[in-house]
């Protein structure tokens, strides 16, 4: 989160990082299980984690822009976390702790990469709403 706070003050954050889009295809998102992950986030205790990412019933453009900004912050936080934990998992793997490295990377994918991909999908949906308004 600290690294993200520093990165947010740079010019590249608004130009590039706020518009990341790793998987553009809806079919591929469903194929990798993002739909199931989305259901889990919406219908379990995970929905209480980031309360800033809630949308009210009545939608205004300013609210959508604020929500998109919060989603970008959350997405970048997860990507930074994914990067650091991946480095740690690779170190474990190359130190002959194969099973531990594999377990760490699998958990890292579920807890950092998938939330980031979900934020990207949601941001695309918000961008469509912003264009309508």
Helices and strands as residue ranges (DSSP letters): H 2-7, H 11-15, G 17-19, H 26-31, H 34-43, G 45-48, G 51-53, H 61-94, H 98-108, I 109-113, H 114-132
